Every structure is written in structure tokens, then in C-alpha cells.
Amino acid sequence: MIDFIDMESKANREAVASALRQALSRDKTRTQVFDISELGLVEMTRKRVNEGLLESVSTICNVCEGRGFLVQAGL
């Protein structure tokens, strides 16, 4: 979510949304940008291409057979 507070002009909101879409079109990862709401909020989604944060800093717990996670020390 991006908050463009006090952007009242519809033309300005459309220009910003268009610029975001154009800039993100060069990104290899699929991104979807929704129009700016009446409250000045832009919602964006981006396809995850890597593992999540939990998976990158933990290992599967052998005691509970994979139902839990052990977080690596020192992180």
C-alpha cells in the first residue's frame, strides 16, 4: 500500500498510477497496480519469486516432524 495523501485531482491520480505501471513494466516479476482510491491509497501486488522470510532464516523441526520451525541463532 502506498498513501498519496491529499492528492485530490483525478487527473493527477491517474497520471501517478500510469507512471507506476510504466515503471514496473520493466520489472521481470509480475506486478499489478490498482487505481488510486478516493482515500489516496494505491494497492500493489508482486509475485513472490523467492522463499519467504521464515523459510530463509529457519529449518524444519525434526522433533515435531515439520509442523514447527527452529530459528537459527544469531539472527
N, CA, C, O and CB atoms as a CASP TS submission, in Angstrom:
PFRMAT TS
TARGET T0000
AUTHOR 0000-0000-0000
METHOD Language model
MODEL 1
PARENT N/A
ATOM      1  N   MET     1       0.839  -1.167   0.000  1.00  0.00           N
ATOM      2  CA  MET     1       0.000   0.000   0.000  1.00  0.00           C
ATOM      3  C   MET     1       0.894   1.243   0.000  1.00  0.00           C
ATOM      4  O   MET     1       1.891   1.322   0.718  1.00  0.00           O
ATOM      5  CB  MET     1      -0.960  -0.009   1.216  1.00  0.00           C
ATOM      6  N   ILE     2       0.507   2.185  -0.813  1.00  0.00           N
ATOM      7  CA  ILE     2       1.184   3.482  -0.852  1.00  0.00           C
ATOM      8  C   ILE     2       0.130   4.540  -0.608  1.00  0.00           C
ATOM      9  O   ILE     2      -0.934   4.508  -1.227  1.00  0.00           O
ATOM     10  CB  ILE     2       1.929   3.719  -2.220  1.00  0.00           C
ATOM     11  N   ASP     3       0.407   5.479   0.283  1.00  0.00           N
ATOM     12  CA  ASP     3      -0.550   6.526   0.628  1.00  0.00           C
ATOM     13  C   ASP     3      -0.140   7.837  -0.024  1.00  0.00           C
ATOM     14  O   ASP     3       0.874   8.431   0.343  1.00  0.00           O
ATOM     15  CB  ASP     3      -0.656   6.694   2.157  1.00  0.00           C
ATOM     16  N   PHE     4      -0.929   8.282  -0.988  1.00  0.00           N
ATOM     17  CA  PHE     4      -0.724   9.586  -1.617  1.00  0.00           C
ATOM     18  C   PHE     4      -1.729  10.549  -1.004  1.00  0.00           C
ATOM     19  O   PHE     4      -2.728  10.910  -1.626  1.00  0.00           O
ATOM     20  CB  PHE     4      -0.882   9.512  -3.184  1.00  0.00           C
ATOM     21  N   ILE     5      -1.443  10.957   0.228  1.00  0.00           N
ATOM     22  CA  ILE     5      -2.361  11.785   0.982  1.00  0.00           C
ATOM     23  C   ILE     5      -2.563  13.138   0.292  1.00  0.00           C
ATOM     24  O   ILE     5      -1.626  13.715  -0.260  1.00  0.00           O
ATOM     25  CB  ILE     5      -1.845  11.982   2.409  1.00  0.00           C
ATOM     26  N   ASP     6      -3.774  13.617   0.335  1.00  0.00           N
ATOM     27  CA  ASP     6      -4.159  14.935  -0.197  1.00  0.00           C
ATOM     28  C   ASP     6      -4.018  15.063  -1.707  1.00  0.00           C
ATOM     29  O   ASP     6      -3.924  16.185  -2.205  1.00  0.00           O
ATOM     30  CB  ASP     6      -3.335  15.997   0.455  1.00  0.00           C
ATOM     31  N   MET     7      -3.998  13.976  -2.450  1.00  0.00           N
ATOM     32  CA  MET     7      -3.978  14.065  -3.906  1.00  0.00           C
ATOM     33  C   MET     7      -5.433  14.059  -4.370  1.00  0.00           C
ATOM     34  O   MET     7      -6.037  13.001  -4.546  1.00  0.00           O
ATOM     35  CB  MET     7      -3.150  12.879  -4.558  1.00  0.00           C
ATOM     36  N   GLU     8      -5.971  15.230  -4.560  1.00  0.00           N
ATOM     37  CA  GLU     8      -7.392  15.364  -4.844  1.00  0.00           C
ATOM     38  C   GLU     8      -7.722  15.311  -6.332  1.00  0.00           C
ATOM     39  O   GLU     8      -8.817  14.888  -6.702  1.00  0.00           O
ATOM     40  CB  GLU     8      -7.896  16.645  -4.271  1.00  0.00           C
ATOM     41  N   SER     9      -6.811  15.726  -7.175  1.00  0.00           N
ATOM     42  CA  SER     9      -7.072  15.778  -8.610  1.00  0.00           C
ATOM     43  C   SER     9      -7.100  14.374  -9.217  1.00  0.00           C
ATOM     44  O   SER     9      -6.139  13.614  -9.097  1.00  0.00           O
ATOM     45  CB  SER     9      -6.014  16.637  -9.311  1.00  0.00           C
ATOM     46  N   LYS    10      -8.220  14.045  -9.873  1.00  0.00           N
ATOM     47  CA  LYS    10      -8.351  12.739 -10.514  1.00  0.00           C
ATOM     48  C   LYS    10      -7.297  12.571 -11.607  1.00  0.00           C
ATOM     49  O   LYS    10      -6.750  11.481 -11.779  1.00  0.00           O
ATOM     50  CB  LYS    10      -9.764  12.567 -11.102  1.00  0.00           C
ATOM     51  N   ALA    11      -7.013  13.635 -12.338  1.00  0.00           N
ATOM     52  CA  ALA    11      -6.002  13.579 -13.400  1.00  0.00           C
ATOM     53  C   ALA    11      -4.629  13.252 -12.826  1.00  0.00           C
ATOM     54  O   ALA    11      -3.875  12.475 -13.412  1.00  0.00           O
ATOM     55  CB  ALA    11      -5.948  14.914 -14.165  1.00  0.00           C
ATOM     56  N   ASN    12      -4.303  13.846 -11.676  1.00  0.00           N
ATOM     57  CA  ASN    12      -3.023  13.555 -11.029  1.00  0.00           C
ATOM     58  C   ASN    12      -2.967  12.116 -10.540  1.00  0.00           C
ATOM     59  O   ASN    12      -1.934  11.459 -10.673  1.00  0.00           O
ATOM     60  CB  ASN    12      -2.786  14.511  -9.863  1.00  0.00           C
ATOM     61  N   ARG    13      -4.078  11.611  -9.969  1.00  0.00           N
ATOM     62  CA  ARG    13      -4.109  10.221  -9.503  1.00  0.00           C
ATOM     63  C   ARG    13      -3.899   9.264 -10.673  1.00  0.00           C
ATOM     64  O   ARG    13      -3.152   8.293 -10.558  1.00  0.00           O
ATOM     65  CB  ARG    13      -5.448   9.913  -8.793  1.00  0.00           C
ATOM     66  N   GLU    14      -4.560   9.540 -11.800  1.00  0.00           N
ATOM     67  CA  GLU    14      -4.404   8.688 -12.980  1.00  0.00           C
ATOM     68  C   GLU    14      -2.990   8.754 -13.533  1.00  0.00           C
ATOM     69  O   GLU    14      -2.454   7.739 -13.979  1.00  0.00           O
ATOM     70  CB  GLU    14      -5.399   9.090 -14.060  1.00  0.00           C
ATOM     71  N   ALA    15      -2.377   9.935 -13.511  1.00  0.00           N
ATOM     72  CA  ALA    15      -1.006  10.091 -14.006  1.00  0.00           C
ATOM     73  C   ALA    15      -0.019   9.312 -13.136  1.00  0.00           C
ATOM     74  O   ALA    15       0.910   8.688 -13.650  1.00  0.00           O
ATOM     75  CB  ALA    15      -0.615  11.580 -14.046  1.00  0.00           C
ATOM     76  N   VAL    16      -0.223   9.351 -11.825  1.00  0.00           N
ATOM     77  CA  VAL    16       0.663   8.620 -10.914  1.00  0.00           C
ATOM     78  C   VAL    16       0.508   7.121 -11.125  1.00  0.00           C
ATOM     79  O   VAL    16       1.507   6.407 -11.208  1.00  0.00           O
ATOM     80  CB  VAL    16       0.364   8.988  -9.444  1.00  0.00           C
ATOM     81  N   ALA    17      -0.723   6.633 -11.213  1.00  0.00           N
ATOM     82  CA  ALA    17      -0.958   5.203 -11.430  1.00  0.00           C
ATOM     83  C   ALA    17      -0.345   4.757 -12.754  1.00  0.00           C
ATOM     84  O   ALA    17       0.249   3.682 -12.833  1.00  0.00           O
ATOM     85  CB  ALA    17      -2.470   4.890 -11.410  1.00  0.00           C
ATOM     86  N   SER    18      -0.485   5.565 -13.778  1.00  0.00           N
ATOM     87  CA  SER    18       0.095   5.241 -15.086  1.00  0.00           C
ATOM     88  C   SER    18       1.618   5.194 -15.016  1.00  0.00           C
ATOM     89  O   SER    18       2.239   4.298 -15.588  1.00  0.00           O
ATOM     90  CB  SER    18      -0.350   6.268 -16.140  1.00  0.00           C
ATOM     91  N   ALA    19       2.217   6.150 -14.319  1.00  0.00           N
ATOM     92  CA  ALA    19       3.677   6.182 -14.175  1.00  0.00           C
ATOM     93  C   ALA    19       4.176   4.966 -13.398  1.00  0.00           C
ATOM     94  O   ALA    19       5.214   4.398 -13.739  1.00  0.00           O
ATOM     95  CB  ALA    19       4.120   7.477 -13.469  1.00  0.00           C
ATOM     96  N   LEU    20       3.449   4.562 -12.361  1.00  0.00           N
ATOM     97  CA  LEU    20       3.835   3.367 -11.606  1.00  0.00           C
ATOM     98  C   LEU    20       3.779   2.132 -12.495  1.00  0.00           C
ATOM     99  O   LEU    20       4.711   1.328 -12.509  1.00  0.00           O
ATOM    100  CB  LEU    20       2.923   3.180 -10.379  1.00  0.00           C
ATOM    101  N   ARG    21       2.689   1.984 -13.235  1.00  0.00           N
ATOM    102  CA  ARG    21       2.559   0.829 -14.127  1.00  0.00           C
ATOM    103  C   ARG    21       3.671   0.803 -15.175  1.00  0.00           C
ATOM    104  O   ARG    21       4.245  -0.249 -15.459  1.00  0.00           O
ATOM    105  CB  ARG    21       1.193   0.845 -14.818  1.00  0.00           C
ATOM    106  N   GLN    22       3.968   1.968 -15.743  1.00  0.00           N
ATOM    107  CA  GLN    22       5.003   2.041 -16.770  1.00  0.00           C
ATOM    108  C   GLN    22       6.373   1.691 -16.189  1.00  0.00           C
ATOM    109  O   GLN    22       7.133   0.945 -16.806  1.00  0.00           O
ATOM    110  CB  GLN    22       5.035   3.441 -17.397  1.00  0.00           C
ATOM    111  N   ALA    23       6.689   2.219 -15.021  1.00  0.00           N
ATOM    112  CA  ALA    23       7.988   1.940 -14.396  1.00  0.00           C
ATOM    113  C   ALA    23       8.101   0.462 -14.031  1.00  0.00           C
ATOM    114  O   ALA    23       9.166  -0.134 -14.188  1.00  0.00           O
ATOM    115  CB  ALA    23       8.185   2.816 -13.138  1.00  0.00           C
ATOM    116  N   LEU    24       7.017  -0.129 -13.547  1.00  0.00           N
ATOM    117  CA  LEU    24       7.047  -1.531 -13.139  1.00  0.00           C
ATOM    118  C   LEU    24       6.974  -2.491 -14.307  1.00  0.00           C
ATOM    119  O   LEU    24       7.247  -3.680 -14.143  1.00  0.00           O
ATOM    120  CB  LEU    24       5.922  -1.812 -12.198  1.00  0.00           C
ATOM    121  N   SER    25       6.612  -2.005 -15.481  1.00  0.00           N
ATOM    122  CA  SER    25       6.533  -2.887 -16.649  1.00  0.00           C
ATOM    123  C   SER    25       7.905  -3.426 -17.045  1.00  0.00           C
ATOM    124  O   SER    25       7.989  -4.454 -17.717  1.00  0.00           O
ATOM    125  CB  SER    25       5.909  -2.145 -17.829  1.00  0.00           C
ATOM    126  N   ARG    26       8.972  -2.755 -16.644  1.00  0.00           N
ATOM    127  CA  ARG    26      10.331  -3.201 -16.942  1.00  0.00           C
ATOM    128  C   ARG    26      10.807  -4.284 -15.985  1.00  0.00           C
ATOM    129  O   ARG    26      11.808  -4.951 -16.246  1.00  0.00           O
ATOM    130  CB  ARG    26      11.283  -2.029 -16.894  1.00  0.00           C
ATOM    131  N   ASP    27      10.086  -4.462 -14.868  1.00  0.00           N
ATOM    132  CA  ASP    27      10.452  -5.468 -13.870  1.00  0.00           C
ATOM    133  C   ASP    27      10.110  -6.858 -14.384  1.00  0.00           C
ATOM    134  O   ASP    27       9.039  -7.067 -14.953  1.00  0.00           O
ATOM    135  CB  ASP    27       9.735  -5.198 -12.530  1.00  0.00           C
ATOM    136  N   LYS    28      11.009  -7.803 -14.187  1.00  0.00           N
ATOM    137  CA  LYS    28      10.780  -9.178 -14.641  1.00  0.00           C
ATOM    138  C   LYS    28       9.667  -9.859 -13.845  1.00  0.00           C
ATOM    139  O   LYS    28       8.982 -10.744 -14.357  1.00  0.00           O
ATOM    140  CB  LYS    28      12.070  -9.991 -14.528  1.00  0.00           C
ATOM    141  N   THR    29       9.494  -9.445 -12.604  1.00  0.00           N
ATOM    142  CA  THR    29       8.480 -10.039 -11.750  1.00  0.00           C
ATOM    143  C   THR    29       7.133  -9.388 -12.026  1.00  0.00           C
ATOM    144  O   THR    29       7.026  -8.164 -12.103  1.00  0.00           O
ATOM    145  CB  THR    29       8.861  -9.895 -10.265  1.00  0.00           C
ATOM    146  N   ARG    30       6.104 -10.222 -12.174  1.00  0.00           N
ATOM    147  CA  ARG    30       4.775  -9.702 -12.483  1.00  0.00           C
ATOM    148  C   ARG    30       4.265  -8.857 -11.317  1.00  0.00           C
ATOM    149  O   ARG    30       4.235  -9.318 -10.176  1.00  0.00           O
ATOM    150  CB  ARG    30       3.791 -10.859 -12.789  1.00  0.00           C
ATOM    151  N   THR    31       3.868  -7.633 -11.607  1.00  0.00           N
ATOM    152  CA  THR    31       3.350  -6.705 -10.606  1.00  0.00           C
ATOM    153  C   THR    31       2.026  -6.155 -11.091  1.00  0.00           C
ATOM    154  O   THR    31       1.864  -5.845 -12.271  1.00  0.00           O
ATOM    155  CB  THR    31       4.356  -5.556 -10.325  1.00  0.00           C
ATOM    156  N   GLN    32       1.079  -6.034 -10.174  1.00  0.00           N
ATOM    157  CA  GLN    32      -0.229  -5.473 -10.514  1.00  0.00           C
ATOM    158  C   GLN    32      -0.435  -4.213  -9.685  1.00  0.00           C
ATOM    159  O   GLN    32      -0.267  -4.234  -8.466  1.00  0.00           O
ATOM    160  CB  GLN    32      -1.380  -6.508 -10.262  1.00  0.00           C
ATOM    161  N   VAL    33      -0.801  -3.108 -10.346  1.00  0.00           N
ATOM    162  CA  VAL    33      -1.046  -1.836  -9.679  1.00  0.00           C
ATOM    163  C   VAL    33      -2.519  -1.489  -9.865  1.00  0.00           C
ATOM    164  O   VAL    33      -3.015  -1.438 -10.991  1.00  0.00           O
ATOM    165  CB  VAL    33      -0.116  -0.701 -10.241  1.00  0.00           C
ATOM    166  N   PHE    34      -3.206  -1.253  -8.767  1.00  0.00           N
ATOM    167  CA  PHE    34      -4.617  -0.877  -8.821  1.00  0.00           C
ATOM    168  C   PHE    34      -4.733   0.646  -8.813  1.00  0.00           C
ATOM    169  O   PHE    34      -3.814   1.343  -8.383  1.00  0.00           O
ATOM    170  CB  PHE    34      -5.403  -1.497  -7.629  1.00  0.00           C
ATOM    171  N   ASP    35      -5.858   1.152  -9.287  1.00  0.00           N
ATOM    172  CA  ASP    35      -6.081   2.598  -9.322  1.00  0.00           C
ATOM    173  C   ASP    35      -6.046   3.180  -7.910  1.00  0.00           C
ATOM    174  O   ASP    35      -6.329   2.486  -6.934  1.00  0.00           O
ATOM    175  CB  ASP    35      -7.429   2.922 -10.000  1.00  0.00           C
ATOM    176  N   ILE    36      -5.698   4.454  -7.818  1.00  0.00           N
ATOM    177  CA  ILE    36      -5.663   5.146  -6.536  1.00  0.00           C
ATOM    178  C   ILE    36      -7.101   5.337  -6.051  1.00  0.00           C
ATOM    179  O   ILE    36      -7.957   5.820  -6.792  1.00  0.00           O
ATOM    180  CB  ILE    36      -4.917   6.519  -6.654  1.00  0.00           C
ATOM    181  N   SER    37      -7.350   4.954  -4.808  1.00  0.00           N
ATOM    182  CA  SER    37      -8.696   5.064  -4.238  1.00  0.00           C
ATOM    183  C   SER    37      -9.014   6.518  -3.905  1.00  0.00           C
ATOM    184  O   SER    37      -8.154   7.395  -3.987  1.00  0.00           O
ATOM    185  CB  SER    37      -8.827   4.184  -2.974  1.00  0.00           C
ATOM    186  N   GLU    38     -10.263   6.750  -3.530  1.00  0.00           N
ATOM    187  CA  GLU    38     -10.680   8.094  -3.130  1.00  0.00           C
ATOM    188  C   GLU    38      -9.942   8.574  -1.883  1.00  0.00           C
ATOM    189  O   GLU    38      -9.855   9.776  -1.633  1.00  0.00           O
ATOM    190  CB  GLU    38     -12.181   8.122  -2.882  1.00  0.00           C
ATOM    191  N   LEU    39      -9.412   7.638  -1.104  1.00  0.00           N
ATOM    192  CA  LEU    39      -8.645   7.989   0.093  1.00  0.00           C
ATOM    193  C   LEU    39      -7.172   8.233  -0.221  1.00  0.00           C
ATOM    194  O   LEU    39      -6.391   8.529   0.683  1.00  0.00           O
ATOM    195  CB  LEU    39      -8.772   6.889   1.136  1.00  0.00           C
ATOM    196  N   GLY    40      -6.783   8.111  -1.494  1.00  0.00           N
ATOM    197  CA  GLY    40      -5.404   8.361  -1.896  1.00  0.00           C
ATOM    198  C   GLY    40      -4.493   7.162  -1.720  1.00  0.00           C
ATOM    199  O   GLY    40      -3.275   7.325  -1.643  1.00  0.00           O
ATOM    200  N   LEU    41      -5.058   5.945  -1.654  1.00  0.00           N
ATOM    201  CA  LEU    41      -4.260   4.735  -1.446  1.00  0.00           C
ATOM    202  C   LEU    41      -4.085   3.969  -2.746  1.00  0.00           C
ATOM    203  O   LEU    41      -5.034   3.807  -3.513  1.00  0.00           O
ATOM    204  CB  LEU    41      -4.910   3.836  -0.393  1.00  0.00           C
ATOM    205  N   VAL    42      -2.864   3.497  -2.992  1.00  0.00           N
ATOM    206  CA  VAL    42      -2.569   2.637  -4.134  1.00  0.00           C
ATOM    207  C   VAL    42      -2.236   1.260  -3.582  1.00  0.00           C
ATOM    208  O   VAL    42      -1.414   1.122  -2.676  1.00  0.00           O
ATOM    209  CB  VAL    42      -1.387   3.210  -5.011  1.00  0.00           C
ATOM    210  N   GLU    43      -2.876   0.257  -4.130  1.00  0.00           N
ATOM    211  CA  GLU    43      -2.595  -1.114  -3.731  1.00  0.00           C
ATOM    212  C   GLU    43      -1.823  -1.788  -4.856  1.00  0.00           C
ATOM    213  O   GLU    43      -2.208  -1.706  -6.022  1.00  0.00           O
ATOM    214  CB  GLU    43      -3.907  -1.892  -3.403  1.00  0.00           C
ATOM    215  N   MET    44      -0.723  -2.459  -4.494  1.00  0.00           N
ATOM    216  CA  MET    44       0.115  -3.152  -5.467  1.00  0.00           C
ATOM    217  C   MET    44       0.337  -4.572  -4.990  1.00  0.00           C
ATOM    218  O   MET    44       0.444  -4.822  -3.790  1.00  0.00           O
ATOM    219  CB  MET    44       1.469  -2.420  -5.673  1.00  0.00           C
ATOM    220  N   THR    45       0.407  -5.508  -5.935  1.00  0.00           N
ATOM    221  CA  THR    45       0.782  -6.872  -5.616  1.00  0.00           C
ATOM    222  C   THR    45       1.966  -7.247  -6.489  1.00  0.00           C
ATOM    223  O   THR    45       2.084  -6.787  -7.625  1.00  0.00           O
ATOM    224  CB  THR    45      -0.410  -7.856  -5.822  1.00  0.00           C
ATOM    225  N   ARG    46       2.830  -8.076  -5.958  1.00  0.00           N
ATOM    226  CA  ARG    46       4.016  -8.512  -6.691  1.00  0.00           C
ATOM    227  C   ARG    46       4.196  -9.999  -6.455  1.00  0.00           C
ATOM    228  O   ARG    46       4.178 -10.454  -5.311  1.00  0.00           O
ATOM    229  CB  ARG    46       5.288  -7.716  -6.252  1.00  0.00           C
ATOM    230  N   LYS    47       4.367 -10.750  -7.513  1.00  0.00           N
ATOM    231  CA  LYS    47       4.509 -12.191  -7.396  1.00  0.00           C
ATOM    232  C   LYS    47       5.805 -12.518  -6.652  1.00  0.00           C
ATOM    233  O   LYS    47       6.867 -11.980  -6.963  1.00  0.00           O
ATOM    234  CB  LYS    47       4.492 -12.860  -8.793  1.00  0.00           C
ATOM    235  N   ARG    48       5.696 -13.401  -5.675  1.00  0.00           N
ATOM    236  CA  ARG    48       6.871 -13.819  -4.911  1.00  0.00           C
ATOM    237  C   ARG    48       7.706 -14.749  -5.780  1.00  0.00           C
ATOM    238  O   ARG    48       7.182 -15.702  -6.357  1.00  0.00           O
ATOM    239  CB  ARG    48       6.460 -14.520  -3.575  1.00  0.00           C
ATOM    240  N   VAL    49       9.008 -14.475  -5.874  1.00  0.00           N
ATOM    241  CA  VAL    49       9.886 -15.314  -6.688  1.00  0.00           C
ATOM    242  C   VAL    49      10.884 -16.096  -5.846  1.00  0.00           C
ATOM    243  O   VAL    49      11.494 -17.048  -6.332  1.00  0.00           O
ATOM    244  CB  VAL    49      10.628 -14.463  -7.694  1.00  0.00           C
ATOM    245  N   ASN    50      11.054 -15.706  -4.602  1.00  0.00           N
ATOM    246  CA  ASN    50      11.984 -16.385  -3.706  1.00  0.00           C
ATOM    247  C   ASN    50      11.229 -16.939  -2.512  1.00  0.00           C
ATOM    248  O   ASN    50      10.040 -16.674  -2.332  1.00  0.00           O
ATOM    249  CB  ASN    50      13.103 -15.430  -3.244  1.00  0.00           C
ATOM    250  N   GLU    51      11.933 -17.709  -1.702  1.00  0.00           N
ATOM    251  CA  GLU    51      11.314 -18.218  -0.490  1.00  0.00           C
ATOM    252  C   GLU    51      10.997 -17.064   0.452  1.00  0.00           C
ATOM    253  O   GLU    51      11.579 -15.986   0.341  1.00  0.00           O
ATOM    254  CB  GLU    51      12.227 -19.247   0.199  1.00  0.00           C
ATOM    255  N   GLY    52      10.079 -17.292   1.374  1.00  0.00           N
ATOM    256  CA  GLY    52       9.697 -16.280   2.334  1.00  0.00           C
ATOM    257  C   GLY    52      10.745 -16.081   3.406  1.00  0.00           C
ATOM    258  O   GLY    52      11.710 -16.840   3.494  1.00  0.00           O
ATOM    259  N   LEU    53      10.552 -15.061   4.218  1.00  0.00           N
ATOM    260  CA  LEU    53      11.497 -14.734   5.290  1.00  0.00           C
ATOM    261  C   LEU    53      11.624 -15.889   6.280  1.00  0.00           C
ATOM    262  O   LEU    53      12.735 -16.247   6.672  1.00  0.00           O
ATOM    263  CB  LEU    53      11.055 -13.457   6.025  1.00  0.00           C
ATOM    264  N   LEU    54      10.493 -16.477   6.689  1.00  0.00           N
ATOM    265  CA  LEU    54      10.544 -17.582   7.647  1.00  0.00           C
ATOM    266  C   LEU    54      11.371 -18.742   7.108  1.00  0.00           C
ATOM    267  O   LEU    54      12.187 -19.306   7.837  1.00  0.00           O
ATOM    268  CB  LEU    54       9.132 -18.060   7.984  1.00  0.00           C
ATOM    269  N   GLU    55      11.179 -19.100   5.869  1.00  0.00           N
ATOM    270  CA  GLU    55      11.921 -20.208   5.282  1.00  0.00           C
ATOM    271  C   GLU    55      13.404 -19.910   5.156  1.00  0.00           C
ATOM    272  O   GLU    55      14.227 -20.821   5.254  1.00  0.00           O
ATOM    273  CB  GLU    55      11.358 -20.546   3.930  1.00  0.00           C
ATOM    274  N   SER    56      13.761 -18.646   4.939  1.00  0.00           N
ATOM    275  CA  SER    56      15.169 -18.305   4.732  1.00  0.00           C
ATOM    276  C   SER    56      15.960 -18.226   6.037  1.00  0.00           C
ATOM    277  O   SER    56      17.187 -18.309   6.001  1.00  0.00           O
ATOM    278  CB  SER    56      15.272 -16.987   4.002  1.00  0.00           C
ATOM    279  N   VAL    57      15.301 -18.069   7.192  1.00  0.00           N
ATOM    280  CA  VAL    57      16.019 -17.953   8.469  1.00  0.00           C
ATOM    281  C   VAL    57      15.725 -19.116   9.411  1.00  0.00           C
ATOM    282  O   VAL    57      16.044 -19.035  10.597  1.00  0.00           O
ATOM    283  CB  VAL    57      15.657 -16.646   9.153  1.00  0.00           C
ATOM    284  N   SER    58      15.124 -20.196   8.912  1.00  0.00           N
ATOM    285  CA  SER    58      14.784 -21.300   9.797  1.00  0.00           C
ATOM    286  C   SER    58      14.989 -22.639   9.102  1.00  0.00           C
ATOM    287  O   SER    58      15.176 -22.704   7.887  1.00  0.00           O
ATOM    288  CB  SER    58      13.342 -21.173  10.277  1.00  0.00           C
ATOM    289  N   THR    59      14.951 -23.712   9.903  1.00  0.00           N
ATOM    290  CA  THR    59      14.988 -25.068   9.369  1.00  0.00           C
ATOM    291  C   THR    59      13.787 -25.817   9.929  1.00  0.00           C
ATOM    292  O   THR    59      13.245 -25.439  10.968  1.00  0.00           O
ATOM    293  CB  THR    59      16.334 -25.795   9.729  1.00  0.00           C
ATOM    294  N   ILE    60      13.371 -26.874   9.247  1.00  0.00           N
ATOM    295  CA  ILE    60      12.230 -27.654   9.706  1.00  0.00           C
ATOM    296  C   ILE    60      12.619 -28.423  10.970  1.00  0.00           C
ATOM    297  O   ILE    60      13.703 -29.001  11.043  1.00  0.00           O
ATOM    298  CB  ILE    60      11.741 -28.626   8.597  1.00  0.00           C
ATOM    299  N   CYS    61      11.744 -28.424  11.943  1.00  0.00           N
ATOM    300  CA  CYS    61      11.981 -29.082  13.236  1.00  0.00           C
ATOM    301  C   CYS    61      11.823 -30.590  13.096  1.00  0.00           C
ATOM    302  O   CYS    61      10.781 -31.069  12.648  1.00  0.00           O
ATOM    303  CB  CYS    61      11.010 -28.542  14.315  1.00  0.00           C
ATOM    304  N   ASN    62      12.864 -31.346  13.480  1.00  0.00           N
ATOM    305  CA  ASN    62      12.814 -32.803  13.426  1.00  0.00           C
ATOM    306  C   ASN    62      11.980 -33.397  14.562  1.00  0.00           C
ATOM    307  O   ASN    62      11.447 -34.498  14.426  1.00  0.00           O
ATOM    308  CB  ASN    62      14.218 -33.368  13.473  1.00  0.00           C
ATOM    309  N   VAL    63      11.864 -32.678  15.676  1.00  0.00           N
ATOM    310  CA  VAL    63      11.124 -33.175  16.840  1.00  0.00           C
ATOM    311  C   VAL    63       9.625 -33.257  16.533  1.00  0.00           C
ATOM    312  O   VAL    63       8.970 -34.235  16.895  1.00  0.00           O
ATOM    313  CB  VAL    63      11.369 -32.265  18.065  1.00  0.00           C
ATOM    314  N   CYS    64       9.089 -32.250  15.878  1.00  0.00           N
ATOM    315  CA  CYS    64       7.648 -32.227  15.593  1.00  0.00           C
ATOM    316  C   CYS    64       7.349 -32.655  14.153  1.00  0.00           C
ATOM    317  O   CYS    64       6.229 -32.489  13.671  1.00  0.00           O
ATOM    318  CB  CYS    64       7.082 -30.822  15.847  1.00  0.00           C
ATOM    319  N   GLU    65       8.339 -33.196  13.484  1.00  0.00           N
ATOM    320  CA  GLU    65       8.191 -33.726  12.124  1.00  0.00           C
ATOM    321  C   GLU    65       7.714 -32.687  11.119  1.00  0.00           C
ATOM    322  O   GLU    65       6.873 -32.971  10.266  1.00  0.00           O
ATOM    323  CB  GLU    65       7.233 -34.881  12.132  1.00  0.00           C
ATOM    324  N   GLY    66       8.258 -31.490  11.230  1.00  0.00           N
ATOM    325  CA  GLY    66       7.990 -30.478  10.228  1.00  0.00           C
ATOM    326  C   GLY    66       6.791 -29.596  10.484  1.00  0.00           C
ATOM    327  O   GLY    66       6.452 -28.775   9.632  1.00  0.00           O
ATOM    328  N   ARG    67       6.132 -29.732  11.629  1.00  0.00           N
ATOM    329  CA  ARG    67       4.986 -28.872  11.924  1.00  0.00           C
ATOM    330  C   ARG    67       5.425 -27.543  12.532  1.00  0.00           C
ATOM    331  O   ARG    67       4.619 -26.619  12.645  1.00  0.00           O
ATOM    332  CB  ARG    67       4.022 -29.583  12.871  1.00  0.00           C
ATOM    333  N   GLY    68       6.671 -27.440  12.916  1.00  0.00           N
ATOM    334  CA  GLY    68       7.188 -26.224  13.523  1.00  0.00           C
ATOM    335  C   GLY    68       8.507 -25.839  12.878  1.00  0.00           C
ATOM    336  O   GLY    68       8.956 -26.496  11.939  1.00  0.00           O
ATOM    337  N   PHE    69       9.128 -24.784  13.375  1.00  0.00           N
ATOM    338  CA  PHE    69      10.380 -24.296  12.812  1.00  0.00           C
ATOM    339  C   PHE    69      11.352 -23.987  13.933  1.00  0.00           C
ATOM    340  O   PHE    69      10.950 -23.575  15.021  1.00  0.00           O
ATOM    341  CB  PHE    69      10.145 -23.051  11.937  1.00  0.00           C
ATOM    342  N   LEU    70      12.632 -24.187  13.662  1.00  0.00           N
ATOM    343  CA  LEU    70      13.702 -23.779  14.558  1.00  0.00           C
ATOM    344  C   LEU    70      14.389 -22.584  13.916  1.00  0.00           C
ATOM    345  O   LEU    70      14.928 -22.692  12.815  1.00  0.00           O
ATOM    346  CB  LEU    70      14.715 -24.953  14.832  1.00  0.00           C
ATOM    347  N   VAL    71      14.373 -21.444  14.599  1.00  0.00           N
ATOM    348  CA  VAL    71      15.006 -20.243  14.069  1.00  0.00           C
ATOM    349  C   VAL    71      16.489 -20.311  14.355  1.00  0.00           C
ATOM    350  O   VAL    71      16.894 -20.665  15.462  1.00  0.00           O
ATOM    351  CB  VAL    71      14.385 -18.960  14.679  1.00  0.00           C
ATOM    352  N   GLN    72      17.303 -19.978  13.372  1.00  0.00           N
ATOM    353  CA  GLN    72      18.743 -20.039  13.510  1.00  0.00           C
ATOM    354  C   GLN    72      19.217 -18.991  14.493  1.00  0.00           C
ATOM    355  O   GLN    72      18.742 -17.855  14.471  1.00  0.00           O
ATOM    356  CB  GLN    72      19.425 -19.855  12.159  1.00  0.00           C
ATOM    357  N   ALA    73      20.150 -19.362  15.353  1.00  0.00           N
ATOM    358  CA  ALA    73      20.688 -18.453  16.367  1.00  0.00           C
ATOM    359  C   ALA    73      21.488 -17.336  15.714  1.00  0.00           C
ATOM    360  O   ALA    73      22.114 -17.543  14.675  1.00  0.00           O
ATOM    361  CB  ALA    73      21.567 -19.218  17.370  1.00  0.00           C
ATOM    362  N   GLY    74      21.470 -16.164  16.315  1.00  0.00           N
ATOM    363  CA  GLY    74      22.288 -15.053  15.854  1.00  0.00           C
ATOM    364  C   GLY    74      21.622 -14.196  14.788  1.00  0.00           C
ATOM    365  O   GLY    74      22.278 -13.324  14.217  1.00  0.00           O
ATOM    366  N   LEU    75      20.362 -14.409  14.505  1.00  0.00           N
ATOM    367  CA  LEU    75      19.687 -13.579  13.506  1.00  0.00           C
ATOM    368  C   LEU    75      18.835 -12.537  14.122  1.00  0.00           C
ATOM    369  O   LEU    75      18.201 -11.758  13.410  1.00  0.00           O
ATOM    370  CB  LEU    75      18.861 -14.409  12.603  1.00  0.00           C
TER
END
